[in-house]
Amino acid sequence: MNPTLGDRCFVDELLEPARFLDIIRVSGDASNQSAVRSQSFSNLESLRTYVENDENDDYSCRFISICQRNSWRPLQITRPMMSLIVNAHDLSHSFWDLPSCFYTRSLDLEEAYCIPFTLIHGRFVSYTIRYPEFKESDEEWAIRQSGIFHRFNTETRQSVFLLLSPKPDSKGHRLVEECLLSWHQGGANTGPLSLHEALFSVYLPSWRQYLATHEGEFLPMANSTFATYIDEPLRLGYDHLSAMISLETRFVKATSLLASTMDVLKELTTLLSYDPGLLATSEESDQVAIKLNNRLRQCAAHSRTATYRP
């Protein structure tokens, strides 16, 4: 990571804690039951005490959730705390590409950029996704970003799932937490890769309403403009033409972001077919693959909508 950029990705003091949720296997239990352990950390000392305690290595899945205060602010974690998480969980050096996308900014910089799906040594998966989210307070749409880094070990059956979110208590955070608690309470455990599909189930559907909203703004202006004869003055002023260009840019950006999301979905499906051991059984693997392919088709439909202009 560029040192200068890195300084803009982290804070000196946390206002929101880093949150851990561990699903713990109960050894010797034939019923395959599990326990759960939840912790929050606001400083380096408490985090170090936890991750360096060997007794806390009894998890089957560890969910680490780190957030921003908002999309234009740095991650709510210090650089030493992030380094400790990386080292304690033996994460790949390429992990640092992920937080490099979550930095202090004053403009919509890199709003169309996503880290591509990256698979390292068959054990690490990382990527970022961007998606629309409606801001109730401002009554407008915004493009959000989430980052995922997943380390899995098929031999020990341990998994570390790290989520970077654009705000505290995000939809993605809540859903992953709900999935893991459901596993703990005896619900269907479809394996670690199903957490990726769960995230897409939260964020992909919003594309339809996002595109419909902007199409509703674009079409009246476009119809009025193109219905004007060449020798007549335009019925729209400069402000309206500027608004049309802005809307057109949003459609183009949506196409780009959806293409990136489709690439991730394709790679996850390929990974699943290449290494079905990432899930407990072939039946569970098939179920997740079907869901991922359905998300891919949904994404393609949104992309066609963004491309179409009547």
N, C-alpha and C positions, 0 to 999 in steps of 0.2 A: 504494500500500500504506500502511496505517496505520502511522506511524512507531513507535509503541509495539509493535504486533504484529510489525513488521519486525525489531525488535531481538531478538525471541524466535525468529526463523526461521533465524538465522545464528550461527556461532560466531566466536570471536576467534582461535582457533588450531585447525588441522585435525588430527584423529587418523586420518582416512581421506582419501586424496587424491581430487581430481577427476580423472576419467579420460577421455582422448580416444582415439578410434580413427578414423583417417582411411583411407578407401579412395581410392587415388590412381590416376588414369587415366595410362596410359603412352602419351604422345603418339606418333603415327605408327606405332602397332602395329596392324596389320590384324587380328590375332587377338583384339583387344578385351581384352587382358590388363590386369591392374591390379597395383599394389603396395599394401602396407599399412604404416601408420605408427602406432605406439602410444606414448602419453605419459601420465604421471601428474604432477599438480601439487599441491604442498602449501603454496605461498605465492604472493603476488601477483607478485613479481618474475619467477619462472620462467614463470608463466602469461603475463605481458605479453610477455616475450621471444619466446614461441612464437607467440601470436596476432598480434603486430604484425610478424612476419617474413613478407613477401610470398611468400617461397619456399614457405611452408606453406599457401598458398591453392590448391594444385593438387589438392585433393580433389574427388571426385565425391559422396561421402557422408561427413559427419563425425558420429560418434556421441559425445555428451557425457553422461557418467554421473556423477550426484551422489547421495549417499546420506545417510540418517540413521544414527545408531548403533543406534537402535531407534525404534519408532513414536511415542514420547512425547518424543523429543529433537529438537533443531533440525537443520537440514541441515548436513552437513559441508563448509561453505564459508563464507568471510567475505563480508560484504556488498560490499566493494570488488572482490573476485574475481568475484562474480556480476555486478556492474555492468560489469566489463570484458568478460565473456562476452557480455552483452546488447549492448553498444556495438560490439564487434568483429565481431559477426555480424549487425548491423542488425536485431535482434529488435524486435518491436512492444512499445510501452509496456505493453500488456495482459499481457505475459509475467509481470509482477510479481504478478498474481493467483494464479499457480501456486504459487510458494514460500510465499505467505501461508497455505497450508493445512498447511504442515509446520513446526509451531512447538512450543516447549516447553509441555507440559501435564501436569497431575496428575490429570485426570479424563477420561472418555470424551467430551470436548466435540466437537461437530460430527461425530460418528461416522457420521451418515447424510447428511452434506453432500458433494456432488461438484460441482466446477466443470463447468458444462455444456459440451458441444462448442461451440467458438468458432472461426469462420472469419473471417479478417481480410484484406481486399483480395485474396482468392484465393491468398494466399501463405503464410499462417500458420494452423496448426491447433493448438489446445490443448484439454486436458480432463484431469480426474482420474478414476480409477476406484477403487472399493473392492471387496474380495474377501476371502474367508476363507482363512486359512492355518493349518495345524496346527503348533503349537509342540511339537516333540518333547521339549524339556527339561521343559516343564510338563504335557505330555500333555493339552493343551486347545487349542481353536480361538480364533483372534483375527482381528479384521477389520483388514486392511492397506490401505494406500493407495499408489498410484503416480501420478505426474504426467507428462504428455507434452506437449512443445512441439515442433512440427515446422515448419521453414521450408524451402520448396522454391522453386526457380527453374527453370521449364521451358525458359528460353532458354539458360542456362549448363549446365543439367542438374546443378546442385549442390543438395545437400540437407543440412540440419543437423537432426539428430534428438537432442533432449535429453530424458533420462529422469531423473526424481526417484524414488528408491527408498526403501522403509522400513528397509532394512538393507544392510550391505555384501554385495557379491557375491550379489545377489538373483537369483531365477529369471529375472525379466524381463531383467536386465542380461546374464546368461549367454546367454540365447536370442538377443537382438539381436546380441550379439557373435558368436555362432556363425553367424547368418544372414549377417552381413557378411563374415566370414572364408570362408564357403562361396562367396559371390560372388567373392571374391578368388581362390579356388582353382579357379574355373571352374565352380562349381555354377550352378543356374538362378537368374538374377537377375530377380525378378518386380517390381522397382521399389520405390521408397521407401514407398508406402502398404502394401505387404505386411508391413512391420515392425509396423504396428499390428495386423494380423491375427495375427501371430506372438505378440504379447503376450497377446492374448485366448486363444490356444490354450493358453497356460501357466496362466492364472488362472481361466478359466471352469469347467473340469471340477471344481475343488475344491468348487463350490457343491453338487453332488449329495451328496457325503459329509458336508459340513457340515449340510445339511438332514436327512439320514438319521440322523445322530448325535443331533440335537436332537429329532427326531420319536420316536426310540427312548426318550428320556428323558421326553417329554411324554405319550405315549399311555398308559402304565401309570397315571400319576397322573390323567389325564383320565378314563379308563375307570372308575377306582375312585370318583372324585368324582361322576360323573354317574349311576353305578349305585346311588347311595344314595337311599333313599326320603326324601321331604320331611320326614317325622316322625321320622327316625332321625338320630343324630349323624353328622357327617361323619367318614369314615374317615381323613381327612388332617388333620394339624395345620397350624398357621399357617406353619411353615417350608416345608411342601410346597406350600401355596397360594401363598406368596411365590415359590417356585421355578417354579410354573406361570406366574405373571405374567411372570417374567423370561424364560422360554422363549417365551411369546407375543410379548413385545416383540422378541425376536430374529427371529421369523418376520416380523413387520411390517417390521422394519428391512431384512431380506433382500429383501422385495418392493420396497421403496423403492430400494435400491441396484441391484437388477436392472433396474428401470425406467429408472434413469439410464444403465446400461450399454447397454440396448437403444436408447435415444435416440442414444448415440454411434455404435453400429453402423449405425443407419439413416442418420445424417448422413455417415458415411464412405462408405457405399454410394452415397448421392446425389452426393457429391463426385466419386466415381469415374465415375459416369455423366455428370456435368456436364462434367468435364474429364479425359477419358481420356488426355490427354497427360502426366498425372502418372506414367504407366507407359510402358514402352518400346513395346509393341505392343497392338493391340486384343485379341489372344488372351490376353496376360498380364493385361490389364485384366479380361477375362471370368473368368479363373481366380480372381483375388483377389476379385472381386464374388461369385462362387459361395461362396467360403470365408466371406466376411463374412456372407452371408445364412444360411449354415449355423450360424454362431456366434449369429446373431440368434434362430434357431429354438431352439437349445440354451438360450439365455438365457430365452426365453419358457417353455420346459418347466420350468426351475428355478423361475420365478416362479409358475407354476400349482401346483407342489409346495408352495411356501411359503404359498400362499393357502389350500390345501385343508386342512380339518379334518374327520376322520371323526366 
